[in-house]
Amino acid sequence: MSVAKRLQERMLAACGDAALVGAVLVALLMLYTPFWETNDDVGMSMVAHGYGIAAYPSSALIFSNVCWGWLLSHLPVIGGILPYSYMTFVITFLAGWLIFSCLTTIGVPWLPALLVIAAISTRMVASPQFTILSGFATIAGIAAWGVHHRDTRQIWLILGAMFLLLGYLIRPLEFVFVLLMALPLVMWNKVVRDVRIWTAAGAVLLLIAAAKFIDWHYYQASEWVNFSALNIARRPFTDWLVGPLLQAHPELLRLHNYSLNDVSLISSWFFVDPHIADPVRLKALAGSIDWSSRLSANLTKGLDGVLAVTDPVIAPLFLAAAVVGLLSPHRKKIFLAIGVFLSCLFLLGALWRPSVLRVYYPICALLLIAAVMHLRTDTVPLANKPDLKLLVRRNWRIVFVLVILFSVFAAGVRRDYLGNQQQMEDSHPIQTELRQLDPQELYVVWLGYLRRELAFPVFNRDEKIRALDLYMLGSFTMAPFEKAQWDARPWQGLGDRLLHGSPVPFLSEANSTVDLSLLREYCREHHARKLSSRTVPVEKALQISYVTCIEPE
């Protein structure tokens, strides 16, 4: 066969793969109205495109590498849809296409391969999230390199390198986690002798090192000093949840001149008072904790972390991976990976926090892909050995796997469809009332009192809602790009306004009134004042609580 003919066949096959994967994603998009899984993506989209909390577009997405942020902030808006949104689905499609092509290349029949893509994509389409997207891209890169020992064309190494780098840029921590979980699944006896894979790995590491350096250098600017210092100091309180441990050791609070209410405020992302949100003092307080006692006290949370695999979001993928893995000739590798995964869940739950499903979801997807991929590794082509018993045995396995995969897909569709319908029902009145707010006011959004993922859906094109000025108390507080429409920078000015200015408007949903008990105690403890609040409904879905600290009568 001529080179041109072979190239034409490969192009047609690639187009066929793209059409099948694209059809699945389009069908899912027709079924769902996508909403971000968490408010992190909402904030990152605002930062990348300069609306909501951000005074201007910025590459500093905080959770992603600045190289990825730079690309998003320079891409064009298409049909009113922001690059952060459409690139999420572009990468989802490309990663799914690559994984599907990898599976079929090594001999997995197209139908189970497509069902795998459908099963792991339903969540990504209904509730996209950047951590899951990073994991999806990383898996695609691993799969491409895994195919290389079967098909030695360099295109697999190039595609694998591209997607591994992409996974790192989107969410470095998830990239590392997925990569570590993939190590038990690697065919090391073949990889060790493959010089080209090691060369490609070296190139990827160099590119990652360069991206890491660019990211580090970006945040060395003087305007980021305050943010960077607090961002490190607040993590034990907001991410590692040390508040309950400090409640059991009030002597540590007295030693560092903190109250329980102060710790609760910091744990709730309330950084408006620089005396409380002092990085030096917070580091000293966290450093006084006996972390070995924290680990022993959190054994229950470690068990909760392991039990996360029973959650309906990841349980179908995890169970399917285990069941299909039993049929694999490489079942030892798969169950070793499962054991390592469960151990990591325990440690993450004990040391960090349990049940962070968006972190675990890509690992369950990786295990399912590995189970299906390995199931086909040592099969003998029927054309070479037309044995009836072999035919029956192979067909039984394929049918069984198809049933399992379809069940996982159906369970995921049902789960996400029901959740999506409720989100659509809740989102409509929220968006309607957001359009009625004063675009000249700067509204404070705190914790989950306003579900930002419902206020700003993935494909939101409403310019009125985007024009609103928001001050979200969270990960981006003190970042240079936050809108400075108070007396000074938001993190300083909000505290000043609570004491001396006009009442501060806290925006929330009507059924989720802002809990002002922490602010009430803050006013009493630090300023010998009392809290004054007045709540005004917008209509039925939203309300505004005007809050200020006043002198006692």
C-alpha positions in Angstrom: 0.0 0.0 0.0 1.4 3.4 -0.9 2.2 6.0 1.7 -0.5 8.4 0.3 -3.1 5.6 0.5 -2.2 4.7 4.1 -2.2 8.3 5.1 -5.7 8.8 3.6 -7.0 5.8 5.5 -5.6 7.1 8.7 -7.2 10.5 8.1 -10.5 8.9 7.4 -10.3 6.8 10.5 -9.4 9.8 12.6 -12.3 11.8 11.2 -14.6 8.8 11.9 -13.4 8.8 15.5 -13.9 12.5 15.8 -17.5 12.2 14.4 -18.4 9.5 16.9 -17.0 11.3 20.0 -18.4 14.6 18.7 -21.9 13.0 18.3 -21.8 11.8 21.9 -20.8 15.3 23.3 -23.4 17.0 21.1 -26.1 14.6 22.3 -25.1 15.4 25.9 -25.1 19.1 25.3 -28.6 18.8 23.9 -29.7 17.0 27.0 -28.1 19.3 29.5 -27.7 23.0 30.2 -24.2 23.0 31.6 -23.5 24.7 35.0 -20.1 24.9 36.6 -19.7 22.3 39.3 -18.1 24.9 41.7 -17.8 28.6 42.0 -14.0 28.4 41.4 -14.6 28.2 37.6 -16.9 31.2 37.8 -14.2 33.3 39.6 -11.5 32.1 37.2 -13.6 33.0 34.2 -14.2 36.5 35.7 -10.5 37.0 36.2 -9.6 35.8 32.7 -12.1 38.1 31.0 -12.3 41.1 33.3 -15.9 41.1 34.6 -17.7 40.5 37.9 -14.9 40.5 40.5 -12.1 41.6 38.2 -11.4 45.1 37.1 -9.5 43.9 34.1 -8.6 40.6 32.3 -5.6 38.9 34.0 -3.5 35.8 33.4 -3.4 35.1 37.2 -6.1 32.4 37.5 -4.4 31.4 40.8 -5.3 27.7 40.5 -4.0 27.4 36.9 -0.7 28.3 35.5 -0.4 31.8 34.2 0.4 30.5 30.7 -3.0 29.0 30.5 -4.5 32.2 31.9 -2.7 34.3 29.3 -4.0 32.1 26.5 -7.6 32.4 27.7 -7.4 36.1 28.2 -6.2 36.6 24.6 -8.7 34.4 22.8 -11.7 36.0 21.1 -15.3 35.8 22.4 -17.3 33.7 20.0 -21.1 34.4 19.7 -21.1 36.0 23.2 -19.5 32.8 24.7 -16.3 33.5 26.6 -13.1 31.6 25.9 -13.0 30.1 29.4 -16.3 28.4 28.6 -15.8 27.2 25.1 -12.2 26.0 25.6 -13.5 23.8 28.4 -15.5 21.9 25.8 -12.9 22.0 23.1 -10.5 20.3 25.4 -13.1 17.8 26.6 -13.8 16.9 22.9 -10.1 16.7 21.9 -9.2 14.6 25.0 -12.2 12.3 24.4 -11.2 11.9 20.8 -7.6 11.0 21.6 -8.6 8.5 24.3 -11.1 6.9 21.9 -8.5 6.7 19.2 -6.0 5.1 21.6 -8.5 2.4 22.7 -9.5 1.5 19.1 -5.8 1.5 18.0 -4.9 -1.2 20.5 -7.8 -3.3 19.4 -10.7 -2.3 21.7 -14.0 -2.5 19.7 -15.4 0.9 18.9 -18.7 0.4 20.8 -17.2 -0.3 24.3 -14.6 2.4 23.6 -17.3 4.9 22.8 -19.3 3.9 25.9 -16.3 4.5 28.0 -16.0 8.0 26.6 -19.7 8.6 27.1 -19.6 7.3 30.7 -16.8 9.6 31.8 -18.0 12.6 29.8 -21.5 13.0 31.1 -20.3 14.6 34.3 -17.9 16.8 32.4 -20.6 18.1 30.1 -23.4 18.6 32.7 -21.1 20.0 35.5 -17.7 21.0 34.0 -14.9 21.8 36.4 -11.3 22.7 35.7 -9.8 20.0 38.0 -11.7 17.3 36.2 -10.7 18.9 32.8 -7.0 18.8 33.9 -7.4 15.1 34.8 -9.1 14.3 31.5 -6.3 16.0 29.5 -3.7 14.2 31.6 -5.4 10.8 31.0 -5.4 11.5 27.3 -1.7 12.2 27.3 -1.0 9.0 29.3 -3.2 6.9 26.9 -1.3 8.3 23.9 2.0 7.3 25.3 0.6 3.9 26.3 -0.3 3.2 22.7 3.3 3.9 21.5 4.6 0.4 22.2 1.9 -0.9 19.9 2.0 1.8 17.2 5.5 3.4 17.1 4.5 6.5 15.1 5.8 9.7 16.6 2.4 11.3 16.5 1.4 9.5 19.7 4.4 10.9 21.5 3.7 14.4 20.3 0.0 14.2 21.2 0.8 12.7 24.5 3.3 15.4 25.3 0.8 18.1 24.3 -2.0 16.8 26.5 0.2 16.1 29.5 1.5 19.7 29.3 -2.1 20.9 28.9 -3.2 18.9 32.0 -0.4 20.5 34.0 -1.2 24.1 32.9 -4.9 23.8 33.8 -4.4 22.3 37.2 -0.8 21.3 38.3 -1.9 19.4 41.5 -4.4 17.3 39.6 -1.9 16.6 36.9 0.6 15.2 39.5 -2.1 13.2 41.3 -3.3 11.5 38.1 0.3 10.8 37.0 1.1 9.2 40.3 -2.1 7.0 40.2 -1.1 5.9 36.7 2.3 4.6 37.7 1.1 1.1 38.8 -0.6 0.7 35.4 2.5 1.4 33.3 4.0 -1.5 31.4 7.5 -0.7 32.8 9.2 -3.6 31.1 8.4 -2.0 27.7 8.8 1.6 28.8 12.3 1.2 30.2 13.6 0.2 26.8 11.8 2.9 24.9 14.3 5.7 24.4 11.8 7.8 22.5 9.3 7.9 25.4 12.1 8.9 27.8 13.1 11.7 25.3 9.5 12.9 25.1 9.2 12.7 28.9 12.3 14.8 29.2 10.9 17.4 26.8 7.7 17.6 28.7 9.5 18.1 32.0 11.5 20.9 30.5 8.4 22.6 29.2 6.7 22.1 32.6 9.8 23.6 34.3 9.6 26.6 32.0 5.9 27.1 32.7 6.5 26.8 36.4 9.3 29.4 36.3 7.0 31.8 34.3 4.2 31.3 36.9 6.6 31.8 39.8 8.1 34.9 38.2 4.7 36.4 37.5 3.7 36.3 41.2 7.0 37.9 42.4 5.8 41.3 41.3 5.4 43.7 44.2 1.6 44.0 43.7 1.3 40.3 44.6 3.2 40.4 47.9 0.2 40.8 50.2 -1.9 38.3 48.3 0.8 35.6 48.2 1.6 35.9 51.9 -2.0 35.5 52.9 -2.7 32.8 50.4 -0.1 30.6 52.0 -1.1 31.5 55.6 -4.8 30.9 55.2 -4.6 27.4 53.8 -4.6 25.5 57.1 -7.8 27.3 58.0 -9.7 27.3 54.7 -8.4 24.1 53.1 -7.1 21.9 55.9 -9.9 22.8 58.3 -8.0 23.2 61.5 -10.7 25.2 63.2 -12.2 22.2 65.1 -8.8 21.3 66.3 -8.2 24.8 67.7 -11.6 24.7 69.4 -10.2 21.8 71.4 -7.0 23.8 72.3 -8.1 27.3 73.3 -4.8 27.8 75.0 -3.2 28.1 71.5 -5.7 30.8 70.6 -5.0 32.7 73.8 -1.2 32.4 73.2 -1.5 34.1 69.8 -4.3 36.5 70.8 -7.0 35.0 68.6 -10.6 34.1 69.5 -12.7 31.3 68.2 -14.7 33.8 66.2 -11.6 35.1 64.6 -10.6 31.6 63.5 -14.2 31.0 62.2 -14.0 34.2 60.2 -10.7 33.2 58.6 -12.0 29.7 57.9 -15.0 31.3 56.2 -12.7 33.4 53.9 -13.4 36.7 55.7 -10.1 38.5 55.3 -11.3 42.1 55.5 -9.5 42.9 58.8 -5.7 43.0 58.3 -5.2 42.5 62.1 -7.0 39.1 61.9 -5.8 38.2 58.4 -2.2 38.8 59.4 0.0 36.2 57.5 2.7 36.3 60.2 0.2 35.6 63.1 -1.7 33.0 61.1 1.5 31.1 60.3 2.5 31.2 64.0 -0.9 29.9 65.1 -0.9 27.1 62.5 2.7 26.3 63.4 1.8 25.8 67.0 -0.6 22.9 66.2 0.7 19.4 66.9 0.1 17.8 63.4 0.6 14.3 64.7 -2.4 14.8 67.0 -4.3 16.2 64.1 -3.7 13.1 62.1 -4.8 10.8 65.0 -7.9 13.0 65.6 -8.7 12.8 61.9 -8.7 9.1 61.4 -12.5 9.2 61.0 -12.1 11.8 58.3 -9.6 9.4 56.6 -12.2 6.7 56.6 -14.7 9.2 55.2 -12.3 9.9 52.4 -12.2 6.2 51.5 -16.0 6.0 51.7 -16.1 8.7 49.0 -16.0 5.9 46.4 -19.6 5.1 47.4 -20.8 8.6 46.4 -23.2 8.4 43.4 -20.9 10.7 41.4 -17.9 8.3 41.3 -19.3 5.0 42.5 -20.5 3.8 39.1 -17.1 4.4 37.5 -15.1 2.9 40.4 -17.3 -0.2 40.6 -17.2 -0.7 36.8 -13.4 -0.4 36.9 -13.2 -3.0 39.6 -15.6 -5.5 37.9 -14.1 -5.1 34.4 -10.6 -5.2 35.9 -11.4 -8.7 37.2 -11.6 -9.8 33.6 -8.3 -8.3 32.6 -5.1 -10.3 32.2 -3.4 -7.4 34.0 -5.8 -7.4 37.0 -2.9 -7.3 39.4 -1.8 -3.9 38.1 -5.4 -2.6 38.1 -6.1 -3.7 41.7 -2.7 -2.4 42.8 -3.7 1.0 41.4 -7.1 0.7 43.2 -5.2 0.0 46.4 -2.9 3.0 46.0 -6.0 5.1 45.2 -7.8 4.1 48.3 -4.7 4.7 50.4 -4.4 8.2 49.0 -8.1 8.8 49.7 -7.4 8.0 53.4 -4.4 10.2 53.6 -6.1 13.1 51.8 -9.1 12.8 54.1 -7.0 12.7 57.3 -4.5 15.4 56.3 -6.6 17.6 54.1 -10.3 17.1 53.7 -12.4 14.1 52.6 -14.8 13.7 49.7 -13.4 16.2 47.2 -15.0 14.3 44.4 -13.7 16.5 41.6 -10.2 15.4 42.5 -11.1 11.7 42.6 -13.3 11.6 39.5 -10.5 11.6 36.9 -8.8 8.7 38.8 -11.9 6.6 38.6 -12.1 7.4 34.9 -8.4 6.4 34.5 -9.0 3.1 36.2 -12.0 2.3 34.0 -10.0 3.1 30.8 -7.2 1.0 32.0 -9.5 -2.0 32.7 -11.0 -1.8 29.3 -7.6 -1.3 27.6 -6.0 -4.2 29.3 -8.9 -6.5 28.7 -8.0 -6.5 25.0 -4.3 -6.7 25.3 -3.8 -10.4 24.8 -6.8 -11.4 22.8 -6.2 -13.5 19.7 -7.7 -12.4 16.4 -10.5 -14.7 15.4 -9.3 -14.7 11.8 -6.1 -16.4 12.9 -7.8 -18.9 15.1 -11.4 -19.6 14.3 -12.2 -21.6 17.4 -15.8 -21.7 18.5 -15.1 -21.9 22.2 -12.8 -18.8 21.9 -15.5 -17.0 19.9 -18.1 -17.7 22.6 -15.8 -16.7 25.5 -14.8 -13.4 23.7 -18.4 -12.5 22.9 -19.4 -13.3 26.5 -16.8 -10.9 27.8 -17.6 -8.2 25.3 -21.3 -8.4 26.0 -20.7 -8.3 29.8 -18.5 -5.3 29.5 -21.0 -3.5 27.2 -23.7 -4.1 29.8 -21.5 -2.7 32.6 -20.5 0.3 30.6 -24.0 1.1 29.4 -25.2 0.8 33.0 -22.5 3.3 34.2 -23.5 5.7 31.3 -27.2 5.4 32.1 -26.6 6.0 35.8 -24.5 9.0 35.1 -27.1 10.5 32.7 -29.9 10.0 35.1 -28.0 11.4 38.0 -26.8 14.5 36.1 -30.1 15.0 34.3 -32.1 15.2 37.5 -29.5 17.6 39.1 -29.4 19.7 35.9 -33.2 20.1 35.8 -33.1 21.4 39.4 -30.3 23.8 38.6 -32.2 25.2 35.6 -35.3 25.7 37.8 -33.2 27.5 40.4 -31.1 29.5 38.0 -33.8 31.3 36.0 -35.2 33.5 38.8 -31.7 34.2 40.1 -30.6 35.5 36.7 -33.8 37.4 36.2 -33.3 39.3 39.5 -29.6 39.9 38.9 -30.5 42.0 35.9 -32.5 44.3 38.2 -29.5 45.2 40.4 -27.7 48.5 40.4 -24.6 48.2 38.1 -23.0 51.1 40.0 -23.0 49.2 43.4 -20.4 46.8 44.5 -22.1 43.8 46.1 -20.4 41.5 48.6 -20.9 37.7 48.0 -19.9 35.5 50.9 -19.6 31.7 51.1 -22.4 29.8 49.4 -25.2 32.3 50.2 -25.3 33.0 46.4 -24.7 30.0 44.2 -22.5 31.7 41.7 -22.5 28.7 39.3 -26.3 29.3 38.9 -25.9 33.1 38.5 -23.2 32.7 35.8 -23.9 29.5 33.8 -21.3 28.1 31.5 -22.8 29.6 28.3 -24.1 32.8 29.9 -24.2 35.6 27.4 -26.1 38.2 29.4 -24.1 41.4 29.3 -26.2 43.0 32.1 -25.3 40.2 34.5 -21.6 40.4 33.5 -21.7 44.2 34.1 -22.4 43.7 37.8 -19.6 44.6 40.2 -19.0 41.9 42.8 -16.7 41.5 45.7 -16.4 37.8 46.5 -14.9 36.9 49.8 -12.8 33.9 48.8 -9.6 32.7 47.1 -9.1 35.9 45.1 -9.4 38.4 48.0 -6.5 40.8 48.0 -5.6 39.9 44.4 -4.5 43.1 42.4 -7.3 42.6 39.8 -10.1 42.7 42.3 -12.3 45.8 41.8 -11.2 48.6 44.0 -14.4 50.6 44.4 -14.3 51.0 48.1 -12.3 53.7 49.9 -9.1 51.7 49.4 -8.4 48.2 48.1 -11.5 46.0 48.8 -9.9 43.9 51.5 -9.0 47.0 53.5 -11.9 49.2 52.5 -14.6 46.7 53.3 -13.6 46.7 57.0 -13.4 50.5 57.0 -16.9 50.8 55.4 -18.3 48.4 58.0 -17.3 50.8 60.7 -17.4 54.3 59.1 -19.2 54.2 55.8 -22.7 53.5 54.4 -24.0 50.0 55.1 -22.3 47.2 53.1 -24.7 45.2 50.7 -24.3 41.5 51.1 -26.1 39.7 48.2 -27.6 36.3 48.9 -30.4 34.0 47.8 -33.7 34.5 49.6 -33.7 31.0 51.1 -30.1 31.3 52.2 -29.9 34.4 54.4 -26.4 35.5 55.3 -25.5 34.2 58.8 -24.4 37.4 60.5 -23.5 35.9 63.9 -19.8 35.9 63.0 -19.9 39.6 62.0 -21.9 40.4 65.1 -19.3 38.9 67.3 -16.5 40.6 65.3 -18.1 44.0 65.8 -18.3 43.3 69.6 -14.9 41.8 70.1 -12.7 44.1 68.0 -14.6 47.4 68.0 -17.0 47.3 71.0 -19.9 48.0 68.6 -23.0 46.2 67.7 -24.1 45.0 64.3 -26.9 46.7 62.5 -28.6 44.9 59.6 -31.5 45.4 57.2 -32.6 42.9 54.7 -34.4 43.9 51.5 -35.8 41.4 49.0 -35.0 42.0 45.3 -38.1 39.9 44.4 -38.5 36.3 45.4 -35.1 34.7 44.6 -32.6 37.2 45.9 -32.2 39.6 48.8 -29.7 42.2 50.0 -28.6 42.5 53.6 -27.2 46.0 54.4 -24.8 45.6 57.3 -22.8 48.0 59.4 -21.1 48.2 62.8 -22.6 51.0 64.9 -21.8 52.6 68.2 -23.9 51.1 71.0 -26.7 53.3 72.3 
